[in-house]
Amino acid sequence: MKSEKLACSFTPARVGLFQSLAAKVEAGLLGLCIMAALAVGLIQAASPAHAADDSQQGIAAVVNDQLISRFDLDQRVKLIMATSGIADTPENRARIEPQVLRALVDETLELQEAKRLGIKSEQKDIDAQLEGIAKRANMTSAQIDAFLEENNVSKASLVNQISAEIVWNKVVSQQFGPLITVSDEEINGILERLKTEADQPRYLLSEILLTFDTDVQEREMYDGAGRLAEQIRMGAPFAAVAQQFSRAASARNGGDIGWVYLSQLSPEISEGVKDLGIGAVSDPIKTLNGIYLFELRNKQTAAGVDPMKDKWTLVKVFMPLTPDAPAAAVERRASEATKFKNEFKSCTDIDTIIKPFIGATADAPQTVVFGNLPPQLKELVSKSQPGGVLPPVRTKEGIEIVAVCDHVVDNAQAPTRDQIEDSLYSQQLSMMSRRHLRDLRRDAVIEMR
């Protein structure tokens, strides 16, 4: 089976809480800022350099006689604030600190288990992770270093965290990967269900999972999920928060679980997401696995297509206008913007339309995938069609207008057998990862200070 071949290489559910570096703001079409919110690897718990001097740093927790210092905890919280979009206030720091400390405890347990099994990280794996972080964030190594320094986070801490992630992945893959098999019957069952539900609505969802072991932790996680939902509704990117806090396998991808039917979800989750509006975040949902938050990114009733993969061709038109321009100049530009909107029919018309507009320019057409657009632009584009013009935007430099040239609908096909097998394998390995960590937590001597 393919799943057996994957056993030694698959990256399991317990991923680093941040996978990429920096919350980078880039200028996009229309001058709308795109919050890249590419998160950065979190800090390893209880590194020896940080655990030495209780009198100077203070102790946040003790895990099987290994210390997690206040320095470790402060570094983690500081980095979360810098990259997640959560407002950096004393109140928010206090609210997320218990969850951050629990994550540090889990990482310490994972490192201890790897040491017991004689599993170590290799420098080539660490280097590959660092290169991947830089690539995904569209940054250089120097920019990564500068970002960490600006936020008072040492690069050694990032490297230590990456090392912890690598060894835990090896632990889970080596210990449990060979035990997992995905049968033909399971795959056939999924394919048959996809056929019978082809005419049912599908939901494009992202998830955040918070787990707990005791009744006290359950209440803490439920309250914590509520606070995270508030921060997301206030503007914190769901994907960045998922990368930081979620214990689900999807955390690596910012919580993205793709398109699903309600029948694929538990009754509690199905009830919590079925009436969500596009872009909305659910209230906390309690299940046997833990506490969930969901974001509905899109919904469709037709089968076989994925609107998030649609391709749109756009052109940005710019009309210069200084911030202190007189009212007459502003009125003239407004009139030109209206004229452009009324006369635009296709991208071949643009140069002719803007020729009388002094200083006006048009960029070359850009074809973009709908799912990659920033939320503000995504909403406007979804309501438009080829030959249409989005509302003008006033910037410091002038007036910017986006014209819609073309729209190519995605013609996605049903998943292959290999894709279904990989997904089922991932789910089983994720479940085993969480169970093993739960067992380690149950058997450990943990003291929170």
Secondary structure, DSSP 8 states (H G I E B T S, - for coil): -HHHHHTTT---S---S--S----EEE-GGG-EEE---------TT-GGGSS-HHHH-EEEEETTEEEEHHHHHHHHHHHHHHH-----HHHHHHHHHHHHHHHHHHHHHHHHHHHTT----HHHHHHHHHHHHHHTT--HHHHHHHHHHTT--HHHHHHHHHHHHHHHHHHHHHHGGG----HHHHHHHHHHHHHTTTS-EEEEEEEEE--SSHHHHHHHHHHHHHHHHHHHTT--HHHHHHHH--SGGGGGTTEEEEE-GGGS-HHHHHHHTT--TT-B---EE-SS-EEEEEEEEEESSSS--GGG-EEEEEEEEEE--TT--HHHHHHHHHHHHHHHHH--SGGGHHHHHTTSTT-EE---EEEEGGGS-HHHHHHHHT--TT-B---EE-SSEEEEEEEEEEE--------HHHHHHHHHHHHHHHHHHHHHHHHHHHS-EEE-
